[in-house]
Amino acid sequence: MCVFCNQRAISGVPSFSSDTVIRDIEEVLSTVRGKNCDCEIAFFGGSFTGIDRELMISLLDIAEDYVNRGKVSGIRMSTRPDYINAEIIDILKRYTISAVELGIQSFSDAVLTRCKRGHSKEASYGAIKMLREAGFKVVGQMMVGLPGSTPADEVECAKAICDAGAVAARIYPTIVFRDTELYDMTLRGEYIPLTLDDAISRSADVLSVFEARGIDCLRIGLCESENLHSDKTYYAGPSHPSLGELVYGEMYYRAISSEIEKQGISGTRQLRITVPKGDISMAIGQKKKNILRIQKKYNINNVKFIEKDREKRYNIKLETNF
């Protein structure tokens, strides 16, 4: 098992029973309004294509029945690159698979080895190639802050995910869970967990790559669960309920700073910043973080944000002494 894995803590699900699958699906579907359901059944929280074959096929059969009845639009799953092969591809072709999400984590062999991931970067390239040639959409999942990983490694990983043909990505800053080898490494001083600020900065570096290449980022950070706040499971690392918004706030700060410096603005009495409608909270930052940073860095007395319709994200306009 890789040094950071504790799937029960990560998923927030302590156990699994195939007998409850239909009940769980029905319970969730009961909360979905409308007859035409544009939602998917997703098998996450582990390496789906690495479980017992009969169990995997039985779960896919259950999910496909919901697709055939028009209850859901497709099936999605997460798995490891080394659990993709010709046999798995042939099985998946029988079903309405929306996307296969690969836990690539890193494209650095040195990092993968240090994390005891059990495969090389070539396995990731090979899995993506096989899936794409079979007609499947691929989502690349990667981590920042792994043992031995640098910000440069993570930017290169993001570029590799894009170059390999993934249609979307997820970014997960490393969390230290108890009952993992990473926890032991942390106690021995062999690993230093990311601070929240480091996680925000390094995630923003990676997100910049995806956005520049037109790759949608589906999520930043683990889904919220009680295990991320329980001393019994969580030990250290950047756990925050709004991590994604913090990262997008950092992206806005960088875009605004770049435009301020491009226009040579400093020491002005007032600065009005126009941002796309719906993004104003991210642009301002939590607890007005971006306003405070802009005021301090550029010696501006008053910073005001306003919204405007039909603008692309990060498309900003600056006005001084209005």
FENURTA-V99523 format. One record per helix or strand of 3 or more residues. SS is the DSSP state (H for helix, E for strand). FROM is the first residue (numbers start at 1). TO is the last residue. If there is no record, write none. Layout:
# FENURTA-V99523
SS;FROM;TO + SS;FROM;TO
This chain:
# FENURTA-V99523
H;7;11 + H;18;29 + E;40;43 + H;48;50 + H;53;68 + E;74;79 + H;81;83 + H;86;92 + E;97;105 + H;109;114 + H;121;133 + E;138;144 + H;151;164 + E;168;173 + E;175;177 + H;181;187 + H;196;212 + E;216;220 + H;226;228 + E;234;237 + H;243;263 + E;270;276 + H;280;284 + H;286;298 + E;302;308 + E;317;320
